[in-house]
Amino acid sequence: MKTRYLVIPFLAVLATAGSMRAQSQFARAEAEIVSPTKGAYDTTGGLNLYIGSVLGADKNHEFSLSVGAMVWSESSVHGYRSNGNEGTTTIWLDHVAYDIPSNEEKITISDGKLKLQDGTSYNTNYHPALDAVPVLANYRCYFGDKDSRVRLFIGGGVGYANLRARSKIWQSNRHFHDDEESDSAWKFAWNATAGVSIKLTEPLRLDVGYAYQEINGTTFDMSNLSYKLDSVKTNMLRGGVTWLF
């Protein structure tokens, strides 16, 4: 029953879009300020590129495909010190010292804890560098006359994001070195957005809006580090330009 309620509106939108003769293609470039709602990652910047169509005589319906990019840097790895006969190496992460066995033992970081295979656990805010590349199908609904200088919109997008973690916590030949290890995964992503579109010239629009976005979490299994990432939930302030052609 629930599936039917979802399918019927979706088919109605498709049928309406297919019957509309008037349409305009567009390209959009958008910059954003991305602020995670929780976790160790700080506010960062992002970019999105769109291509799509505005449908209907009143130009109320917009469909597009987009690709974006967001990058978070790794926590600071300040240095290492071998402790000789103790068989451990001290590593400084964000100026906090951790004693880790000088061998090929794998480190696990999850839920704010750095865990060793012998059961030793440290509290930590360490996080690897993270690259997120969302690829989404998007819809917008505009309100107001198509010739108005200012129009409000609401919308959303669904798709997948490629998440790639990169870390310099690496153990080889019983010593740390600066080589980077990484792992990646494609995870489900969605967002909801609202904002305002301002006509600057007949083909050029300025877009300002807000979006809430979620990307499902995953565990990155690298050579010497297993890192559990919870879902990436972010608030985003967006600004962009749209060119109709």
Secondary structure in CASP SS format (residue, H / E / C, confidence):
PFRMAT SS
TARGET T0000
AUTHOR 0000-0000-0000
METHOD secondary structure of the structure
MODEL  1
M C 1.00
K H 1.00
T H 1.00
R H 1.00
Y H 1.00
L H 1.00
V H 1.00
I H 1.00
P H 1.00
F H 1.00
L H 1.00
A H 1.00
V H 1.00
L H 1.00
A H 1.00
T H 1.00
A H 1.00
G H 1.00
S H 1.00
M C 1.00
R C 1.00
A C 1.00
Q E 1.00
S E 1.00
Q E 1.00
F E 1.00
A E 1.00
R E 1.00
A E 1.00
E E 1.00
A E 1.00
E E 1.00
I E 1.00
V E 1.00
S E 1.00
P E 1.00
T C 1.00
K C 1.00
G C 1.00
A C 1.00
Y C 1.00
D C 1.00
T C 1.00
T E 1.00
G E 1.00
G E 1.00
L E 1.00
N E 1.00
L E 1.00
Y E 1.00
I E 1.00
G E 1.00
S E 1.00
V E 1.00
L E 1.00
G C 1.00
A C 1.00
D C 1.00
K C 1.00
N C 1.00
H E 1.00
E E 1.00
F E 1.00
S E 1.00
L E 1.00
S E 1.00
V E 1.00
G E 1.00
A E 1.00
M E 1.00
V E 1.00
W E 1.00
S C 1.00
E C 1.00
S C 1.00
S C 1.00
V E 1.00
H E 1.00
G E 1.00
Y E 1.00
R E 1.00
S E 1.00
N C 1.00
G H 1.00
N H 1.00
E H 1.00
G C 1.00
T E 1.00
T E 1.00
T E 1.00
I E 1.00
W E 1.00
L E 1.00
D C 1.00
H C 1.00
V E 1.00
A E 1.00
Y E 1.00
D E 1.00
I E 1.00
P E 1.00
S C 1.00
N C 1.00
E C 1.00
E C 1.00
K C 1.00
I E 1.00
T E 1.00
I E 1.00
S E 1.00
D C 1.00
G C 1.00
K E 1.00
L E 1.00
K E 1.00
L C 1.00
Q C 1.00
D C 1.00
G C 1.00
T C 1.00
S E 1.00
Y E 1.00
N E 1.00
T C 1.00
N C 1.00
Y C 1.00
H C 1.00
P C 1.00
A E 1.00
L E 1.00
D E 1.00
A E 1.00
V E 1.00
P E 1.00
V E 1.00
L E 1.00
A E 1.00
N E 1.00
Y E 1.00
R E 1.00
C E 1.00
Y E 1.00
F E 1.00
G C 1.00
D C 1.00
K C 1.00
D C 1.00
S C 1.00
R C 1.00
V E 1.00
R E 1.00
L E 1.00
F E 1.00
I E 1.00
G E 1.00
G E 1.00
G E 1.00
V E 1.00
G E 1.00
Y E 1.00
A E 1.00
N E 1.00
L E 1.00
R E 1.00
A E 1.00
R E 1.00
S E 1.00
K C 1.00
I C 1.00
W C 1.00
Q E 1.00
S E 1.00
N C 1.00
R C 1.00
H E 1.00
F E 1.00
H C 1.00
D C 1.00
D C 1.00
E C 1.00
E E 1.00
S E 1.00
D E 1.00
S E 1.00
A E 1.00
W E 1.00
K E 1.00
F E 1.00
A E 1.00
W E 1.00
N E 1.00
A E 1.00
T E 1.00
A E 1.00
G E 1.00
V E 1.00
S E 1.00
I E 1.00
K E 1.00
L C 1.00
T C 1.00
E C 1.00
P C 1.00
L E 1.00
R E 1.00
L E 1.00
D E 1.00
V E 1.00
G E 1.00
Y E 1.00
A E 1.00
Y E 1.00
Q E 1.00
E E 1.00
I E 1.00
N C 1.00
G C 1.00
T E 1.00
T E 1.00
F E 1.00
D E 1.00
M C 1.00
S C 1.00
N C 1.00
L E 1.00
S E 1.00
Y E 1.00
K E 1.00
L E 1.00
D C 1.00
S C 1.00
V E 1.00
K E 1.00
T E 1.00
N E 1.00
M E 1.00
L E 1.00
R E 1.00
G E 1.00
G E 1.00
V E 1.00
T E 1.00
W E 1.00
L E 1.00
F C 1.00
END
